[in-house]
């Protein structure tokens, strides 16, 4: 058997820090296209349950690329370190193991890439000419970090980033990590439980931010200020009332992945024109979409990402449903856009193969005989 390249967490981080983000986005666009034209394989994943975590075993293949088997453990308590896991990459011809790649950082980056692709597509067709955009995130873990990195890349007009988290210290940690890299952005951490923030919130008067101000009213103003909202939590209850979201806002929902989870309410779902990563999976796993179908007989899904990105991983504007061009007009009550992701295994194939290729090119990792 040929030697196997083992790529550690630190080496993956080094590769991601140096890689052109467009390479990640292109590889993910290709993966979604392959999925939508049925050129991927995703056998049902078995799950091992323990009192401390759920271990998922996820084989997957993109026919034109390679096959992988991903092992990931999902902690049953909150963690801001990403999901611990590894991915085995197989040689596409022989089926022998080619690499073993630490997956902790890759789940977050490939999920954020899907949001970035959807956001780029929506903003290319909608008539939003604002010179300065505000990004509001719920959550302060690895997903939130990756979303800030990818969304500020595809939307360089973002000038304000507001990180909303139940507790302020965790949001402060993320802020302290990212602020030096984004000197051109105004970044603020906000606690949804206490109403405290690390600094004045852009666009909200100082009197409204005075200590003792109704925290719900302050959160309402934060949500109303958003051009893009990203929900990166595992919440089972909506994070804010949908009526707070102003027309024309785009929402990326990536945290909920079971029927019991609901990051937004049905008032918002009713208003949304929706892109998804995978229609069948979202309709089975996403609590918000399941409830929408039960209550109204429709869930707002118009297209999968793979239907609007081509075989080269590029956005095909002609394939974008025309409804997205008039989202702010409120036709049929639909006045916001939304992307819902539950994650698909083809994404893991693409991001892991890309990282392993980079490791081989840079001679990173440990090559071992097994």
N, C-alpha and C positions, 0 to 999 in steps of 0.2 A: 504494500500500500504506500502511495506517495506521502511525503511529509505534510503535516497540517500546520497552517499559520494561525497562531493564537493572538488575538488582538485585545489588549486590556482596555479597561475603562479609561485610563489616562491617555492611551494611544488613540482611542476613538475620539476623545475630547480634542486632542491635538489635530486630528484629521478634520473634524467639524469646524474647528476654529480657523483653519486655513483654506477650507474648500470654498469655491465660488457657489453662493447660494442658488444661482441659476441652475447649476448642475443638479442640485437636490430637487428643485422644482420640476425640471425637465424629466428627471427619472421618475418622479411621482406621477407626472402627467401621463407618461407612457404606461405606467402600471395601471392607472385608472382606465385608460383606453383599452388595454388588454383585458381587463376585467369585464368591461361593458360589451366587448365583442366575443366573450366566452373563450378567451385564450389563456385562462388561468385555471388552476386546480386548487381547491380548498376543501380537503376532507374534513368531516366533522371533528371538532377538537375535544379530546377527553379532558376532564378536570379532576385533579386530586384535591380534596378538602382537608384542611387541618384547622385546629383552633386559632391559628395565627395568620394563615394565609391560604389563598386558593392558587394552586399551581396549574397553569394552562399549558397544554402540549399542542402546538400548532404547526402542522406540516402545511406547506404551500408551494405552489409552482407557478411561474410565468413561463409559458411554453417557449417563448423566444429568448429567455434569459437563463434561468436556472431554477433549482429547487432548494428549499431551506426547511429546517425544523427549528421552531422557536420554542424555548422553554421560559416561561415568565411566571413569577410569583407575585400575586396581588395582595399586599398587606390588608388585614382587616381593620387596621387603624390608619389614620392619616399619616402620610409620609411626604416630605418635600424633596426627596432624593431621587425621584423617578422610580420606575418599576424594576426591581432586580431580575435580571434574566440574561440568557445567552442564546445565540442563534448559530446553528450548524449550517454551513453552506456546502452544498454538494457539487461535485464536478458535473457539468451538464451532460457530458458524454458517458462517463464511467459510473456515475452515481457514488463515487467514493468521496469521503469527507475532504473538503478543500480548505476550510477555515472554520474557526470557532471565534465568534465575535461577541464581545460584551454588549448587551442590548439595552442597558439601563438608560442611556441617553437617546437611543434611536426611536423608541416609541413616541416620545414627546416631539422630536424633530419631524418625524414623518406625519404625525397628526397635525402639527402646526403648518406643515407644507400643504396639506389638503385645505386647510382654512385659507392659507395665502393664495392658493390657486383659485378658490371660489371667490375670494374678495377681489382679486385682480380682475376676474371675469366680470363680476357685477359692476365694478367701478369703470370698466372700459365701455360698458354699454349704457350706464345710467348717466343722467345729466347732473352730475355733481361737480361744480367748478370751484368749490371753496379752496382757497389758497392754504388754509390751515385746518387740519382735521384733528378730532379728539378720539383717542382709543381708550375705551373703558374695559377693564378686565375684572372678572370675578374669579378669585383663586390666586394663590401665590406660590404654587409649586413649579415643578419642571415644565408642565404644560404652559403655564402663564409665561414663564421665561422664554420658551421657544416661540410662543405666539408673538411676543414683543419683537423678537429678533426677525422673524419672517415677515410680519405684517408691516413693520417700518421699512423693510426692504421693498416690498411690492407697492406700498403707498408712502412714498417719501414726503408726501404732504402732511403726514401725521406730525403734529408739533406738541401735542399734549398726551401724556399717558397716565391714566389714573388706575391704580391697582387697589381693588376693593377686596378686603378679606375680613373674615369674622374677627380675628385677632390682629392687632397692629404689629407686634414684633415680627411675625413671619413675613408680612408684607414689607416691613422695613429691611429685613435681610435681603430680599430680592431687589429692593430699590438700591441698597448699598452696593450690591454686586453689579448692577447694570448701569447705574448713573455715570460712572467714569467712562463707559463706552459710548454714551449718548449725551454728550455735552450740549448738543443742539436741541435737546428735548426738555420740556418741563415735565418732570415725573413726580407724582405724589402718591403716597400710600395712605389708604383710608380704612378705618375700622368700621364695619357695618354694625357691630354690637355696641360700640361706645360713641361713635360719631367723631372720634379723634382722627387727625390727619398729621402728616409729617411736615406739611407746609401749606400755605394758602392754596386753595383749589382754583385753578384757572376758570374764569367766567362766572364765578360765584362771588357775590359781594362779601366784604369782610364782616359786615353785620350779620349776614346769614350764617357765617362760620363761627360766630362767637360761641364760646364755651356755654353749654346749656341749651343751645339750639336743638330743636327736635331733630333727632338723627334720621328719622324716616323722611322728613321734609328735605333734609340735606341730601340724602341718597337719591330722592326724586330728582333734585336739580342735577346731580351727577349723571344719572341715567339720561335725562333730557338733553344734556350737553353732548352726548355721544354721537359720533358719526358711525363708529364701529363698536360693537359690543362683543366680547368673547367670554363665554361662560366655560370655565375650566374646573368644575367642581363635581363632586358625586352627590349633590344635593337631592333629597327626596321631596323637597318642597320648593316651589318657585322662588327665585332669588329676589324678585321685585315684581310689582304689578305691571302687566303688559301695557296698560293705558299710559304709563309714564313714557314709553318709547315714542319718540316723535317720528312722523312720516319721513321716509327716505333713509332711515337708519338701516344698517346691515348688521345682522347678528350671526356669529359663529358659535354653535353649540357643540361642544366636544366632550363634556364631562359625563353626561348620563349615557348609560349603555345597557340598562335593564328596564323592564316594564315598570318597575317600582320607582324609578328615578325621574324627576321632573325639574329641570333647571328654569323653565319658563312656564307661564300659565297659558290657558286656552284662549284668553283674550288676545294674547299676542300671536298665538298660533293661527287664530282665525284671520289675522291681518297679513299673514306671511306668504310670499312667493318663495318656494323652497327648492334648493339644490341639495342633493345628498351624495355621500360617497358610494352607497350601495342601496338601491331601493328595497330589495327583498330583506336584507339584514336590518335596515332601519325600521321597516314596517313590523318586524318581529321583535326587535330589541329596544327601540326607543320609546320610552313611556309617553312622551309628549305626542308622538305621532299615533301611537296606539289609541290613546284617549280621543284624539281628534277624529279618527276614523269611526270610533264607536259613537261619538256624540253627533257628528255632522255628516258622516258618510263620505267625507273627503279629507285629505290631509295636507293639501297644498303642494305636494311634490310635483315638480315640472320636469326635472331631468337629473341624471347622474353626472358626476364630473366627467366620467369617461365618454359621455356622449357629446361633450363640448370641448374636449381636448383630443387632439389627433394622435396618430401613430408616432409622431415626432415629439409628443409631449407639449405641443403648442396650442394655445387657445384658438378655437375655430369660431369666430364671432357669428358666422352664418348659421351655426348650429344652436346658438343661444335662443331659448324661447323668447319671443318678442315681448311677452308680458314684463320682462325685467327692465325694458327700456322706459316703461311708464309707471314704475313702482311708486313714485311719489305722487302720482295723480290719484291714487286710491281707487282705481277701476275695480268694480265688484268688491269694494271694501279691502282690497289688498294694497297696502301702502308701505310695507317694509319687506326687505329681502332677508333670507335666512339660509345658512348652510348647516346641515346636520350630519355629524359623523359619528359612527360607532366603531370605525376602524375595520379595514379589510386586510387579509393576510398578504395580498399582492404588494401592499405597501412595504411590508417587512422584507419581502424578497428584493424589492428594488433598492431600498436604503442600505440593506446589509451587503448586497452585491457591490454597490457603489463604494461603500467604506472599505470592503476587502480589496477591491481593485486599487483604491488609493493606498492602502497599506502595502500592497505588493509593489506598487510603483515607487513608494518612498522607503521601501525595505524596513517597515515598522512591524513590530510584533515578534513573537518567538516562534521559530520554525521547529517543530518537534516530530520525531518519528513515533508512531503509535502502533 
